[in-house]
Amino acid sequence: MIKLLIFIVVIAIPTKVFSEQTWQIVTENYPPYFSENLPDNGWLYEITQSALKTQGINSEAEFTTWDRALKLLEKKRKTAILGAFYSIKRNEVFYYSRPLAVAHSGIFKRKESAINFDGTVKSLIPYSIGTEDNAFVSQEFTRNTELAITSTKSLPTSLYLLQQGRIDLVAGTKEVGKYWLEHNNEVDLDKNKIEYLLPDIASHKLYLVVSKSNYRAKEYLQKFNRGIDIIIENESIAEIMKKHNFSNQKTAEYINFLKEN
């Protein structure tokens, strides 16, 4: 009888460990997608968390600078990064999940300013441009050495310099910039003084990435991708979107995006 009890305890241990497995997810604040200042760390983090839970996996988030997030993952001190763009260089060291969202890069200007922008990076050469330090706009933008770039510690800081007339333009993520114009405590921004210019310079899909040096990386991403399928099928993803004030149309568009990718 005692041997039987010991056997039951032993075989139960792996199940308990699996059920309590926790992923350490690291990223930067990137509202409205995810941020430590958003409810439930933002809609995209909550979707990620929900997908993992279907696989018996818990998750914890740390928000830090992007460079530090990359280093933590490369050193295997974290399980995954949420919200990475694809690049050939990163593809050498990370495995990518299915695409989780899309962000658009482009240009902000003062509404009163006359700017001749035709959607090309070349048309930006005559202007002074603010960008957040280490922000990625596009390959063409990064490679153009004729651009007059002013780096700042954050996108809100760049937008503030623009508002004060100290630079002509700001290059950054459309969705994030618009969020900061609506909700910002870092600097005093007036959303009525700044506008986003169309067309976008580039669009970028957002991914969850795991280091290739992690021997379980492919297994992890298979579980995560399977979890996304499950929350689409059981419609819990629609509940999350509704909770974060997405319209029925936007929710349907997002679910179609996930299914197609």
C-alpha positions in Angstrom: 0.0 0.0 0.0 2.8 2.4 0.9 4.6 1.6 -2.4 1.4 2.3 -4.3 1.0 5.7 -2.6 4.7 6.6 -3.3 4.1 5.6 -7.0 1.0 7.9 -7.2 2.9 10.8 -5.7 5.9 10.3 -8.1 3.8 10.2 -11.3 1.8 13.2 -10.1 4.8 15.4 -9.8 5.4 16.0 -13.6 1.7 17.0 -14.0 1.9 19.4 -11.2 5.1 20.9 -12.5 3.5 21.3 -16.0 0.4 22.9 -14.6 2.5 25.5 -12.7 4.9 26.2 -15.5 5.4 29.9 -15.9 6.8 31.9 -18.8 8.8 35.0 -18.1 7.9 37.4 -20.8 9.9 40.6 -21.3 9.1 43.6 -23.5 9.0 47.4 -23.6 6.0 49.6 -22.9 4.2 49.8 -26.3 0.7 51.1 -25.8 -2.0 50.5 -26.9 -0.7 47.0 -27.6 0.9 46.3 -24.2 2.1 48.3 -21.3 2.5 48.0 -17.5 0.2 51.1 -17.3 -2.7 49.5 -19.2 -5.5 47.2 -17.7 -4.2 43.6 -17.6 -1.0 44.9 -19.3 -2.9 45.6 -22.5 -5.0 43.7 -25.0 -2.2 41.9 -26.8 -0.5 40.8 -23.6 -3.9 39.5 -22.3 -4.4 37.5 -25.5 -0.9 36.1 -25.1 -1.6 35.2 -21.5 -4.9 33.6 -22.4 -3.4 31.5 -25.2 -0.7 30.2 -22.8 -3.2 29.3 -20.2 -4.9 26.9 -22.6 -1.6 25.0 -22.5 -1.4 24.9 -18.7 1.2 27.7 -18.8 1.2 30.8 -16.6 3.0 34.0 -17.6 4.6 37.0 -15.9 5.6 40.2 -17.7 8.6 42.5 -17.2 8.6 45.9 -18.9 12.0 47.4 -19.6 14.0 49.0 -22.4 14.1 47.2 -25.7 17.8 46.7 -25.7 17.7 45.1 -22.2 14.8 42.9 -23.3 16.9 41.5 -26.2 19.9 40.9 -23.9 17.8 39.1 -21.3 16.3 36.7 -23.9 19.7 36.1 -25.6 21.1 35.2 -22.1 18.1 32.9 -21.5 17.1 34.8 -18.4 13.6 35.2 -19.9 11.4 32.8 -21.9 10.1 35.1 -24.6 9.8 38.7 -25.9 6.4 40.0 -26.9 6.1 42.4 -29.8 9.3 41.9 -31.8 9.4 43.0 -35.5 10.9 40.6 -38.0 14.4 41.3 -39.2 17.0 39.1 -41.0 19.5 39.7 -38.2 17.0 38.7 -35.4 15.9 35.7 -37.4 19.4 34.3 -36.9 19.0 34.1 -33.1 15.2 33.9 -32.5 12.3 31.7 -33.6 9.1 33.6 -34.4 5.5 32.8 -33.5 2.6 33.4 -35.9 2.0 37.2 -36.4 0.0 38.7 -33.6 -0.7 42.2 -34.7 0.4 44.9 -37.1 2.0 48.3 -36.3 2.5 51.1 -38.9 5.5 53.5 -39.0 5.2 57.0 -40.3 5.5 60.7 -39.8 3.9 63.2 -37.3 3.9 66.9 -38.0 2.5 70.1 -36.5 -0.9 70.8 -38.0 0.1 74.3 -38.9 3.2 73.2 -40.8 3.4 72.8 -44.6 5.3 69.6 -45.2 6.0 68.1 -48.7 5.8 64.4 -47.9 5.0 61.9 -50.6 5.4 58.7 -48.6 9.0 58.3 -49.5 12.0 58.6 -47.2 13.7 60.8 -49.7 11.1 63.5 -49.3 12.0 63.8 -45.6 15.6 64.9 -46.3 14.9 68.7 -46.1 13.5 68.4 -42.5 14.7 67.8 -39.0 13.2 64.6 -37.6 12.9 63.4 -34.0 12.9 59.6 -33.2 12.9 57.6 -30.1 16.4 56.2 -29.5 16.7 52.7 -31.1 13.2 53.0 -32.7 12.9 51.2 -36.0 10.9 53.0 -38.8 12.0 51.1 -41.9 15.2 49.7 -43.5 15.3 52.6 -46.0 14.8 55.1 -43.2 17.7 53.6 -41.2 20.1 53.4 -44.1 19.5 57.0 -45.4 22.5 59.0 -44.1 21.1 62.3 -45.4 18.3 62.5 -42.9 18.7 65.0 -40.0 17.8 62.8 -37.0 17.4 63.9 -33.4 17.3 60.9 -31.0 15.3 61.2 -27.8 14.6 59.0 -24.8 11.0 58.4 -25.8 8.3 59.0 -28.4 6.4 61.4 -26.2 9.6 63.4 -25.8 10.0 63.6 -29.6 6.4 64.7 -29.9 6.9 67.4 -27.3 9.9 68.8 -29.2 7.7 68.7 -32.4 4.9 70.6 -30.6 7.5 73.2 -29.4 8.7 73.7 -32.9 12.2 72.5 -32.1 12.1 69.9 -34.9 10.0 69.6 -38.1 8.8 66.0 -37.9 8.7 62.9 -35.7 9.1 59.4 -37.1 7.6 56.6 -35.1 4.8 54.1 -34.7 1.4 55.5 -35.7 -0.7 53.6 -33.1 1.7 54.3 -30.3 2.1 58.0 -31.2 -1.7 58.5 -31.3 -2.0 56.7 -28.0 0.5 59.1 -26.4 -1.3 62.1 -27.8 -4.5 60.9 -26.1 -2.9 59.6 -22.8 0.4 61.0 -21.6 1.7 62.1 -18.3 5.3 62.3 -19.2 5.1 65.7 -21.0 2.4 68.1 -21.8 1.1 67.2 -25.3 -1.8 68.8 -27.1 -3.4 66.3 -29.5 -5.0 69.2 -31.4 -1.6 70.5 -32.5 -0.1 67.4 -34.0 -1.3 65.1 -36.8 -0.2 61.9 -38.5 0.7 62.0 -42.2 -0.4 59.4 -44.7 0.7 57.3 -46.4 2.6 55.1 -43.9 6.3 54.6 -44.5 6.1 50.9 -43.5 4.1 48.3 -41.7 5.4 45.7 -39.3 3.9 42.5 -37.9 4.4 41.9 -34.2 5.6 38.5 -33.0 6.4 36.6 -29.8 10.0 35.4 -30.1 12.0 32.7 -28.3 15.8 32.3 -28.4 17.1 29.6 -30.7 19.6 28.7 -27.9 16.6 27.4 -25.9 16.4 23.7 -26.7 12.6 23.8 -26.1 12.0 26.9 -28.3 10.1 25.2 -31.1 8.0 23.2 -28.6 7.2 26.5 -26.8 6.0 28.2 -29.9 4.0 25.2 -31.1 2.1 25.3 -27.8 1.6 29.1 -28.0 0.3 29.0 -31.6 -2.0 26.1 -30.6 -3.3 28.2 -27.8 -4.1 31.1 -30.1 -6.2 28.6 -32.2 -8.0 27.5 -29.1 -9.0 31.0 -27.9 -10.2 31.8 -31.4 -12.3 28.7 -31.5 -13.8 29.1 -28.0 -14.4 32.8 -28.7 -12.6 33.9 -25.5 -10.4 36.1 -27.8 -13.6 38.1 -28.7 -14.3 38.6 -25.1 -10.9 40.0 -24.5 -11.2 42.4 -27.4 -14.6 43.6 -26.2 -13.2 44.1 -22.7 -10.6 46.4 -24.2 -13.2 48.4 -26.1 -12.8 47.0 -29.6 -15.8 47.2 -31.9 -17.4 44.1 -33.3 -16.0 45.0 -36.7 -12.4 45.5 -35.4 -12.7 42.3 -33.5 -13.8 40.3 -36.5 -11.0 41.9 -38.6 -8.4 40.9 -36.0 -9.6 37.4 -35.8 -9.5 37.1 -39.6 -6.0 38.4 -39.5 -4.9 35.7 -37.0 -6.6 33.0 -39.0 -5.0 34.1 -42.3 -1.5 34.1 -40.6 
